[in-house]
């Protein structure tokens, strides 16, 4: 059950893409057979399923829960004052403060 839960949305995206591609290939206007997308229904379904796979992979990455996402590494702290370099300059005991 967990495999279907994990890959279900991706499978649905591929099936929807294949159905739309097959419809485009079947009802497309190209009858000469030279159009790569709309010459036959199965070729349209193949292109549509690949596009559905790409769409499903990109939308699946955004829908992961926040707890599971890795946080990006923290950036260096920037001083709000451009002349204030107290954080970036190492403190030297010989220099007056």
Long-range contacts (C-beta under 8 A, 24 or more apart in sequence): 9-56, 9-59, 9-60, 9-63, 10-53, 10-56, 10-57, 10-60, 12-56, 13-52, 13-53, 13-55, 13-56, 13-59, 14-49, 14-52, 14-53, 14-56, 15-49, 15-52, 16-52, 17-48, 17-49, 17-50, 17-51, 17-52, 17-53, 17-55, 18-45, 18-46, 18-48, 18-49, 18-52, 19-45, 19-48, 20-48, 20-52, 21-45, 21-46, 21-47, 21-48, 21-49, 21-51, 22-48, 24-48
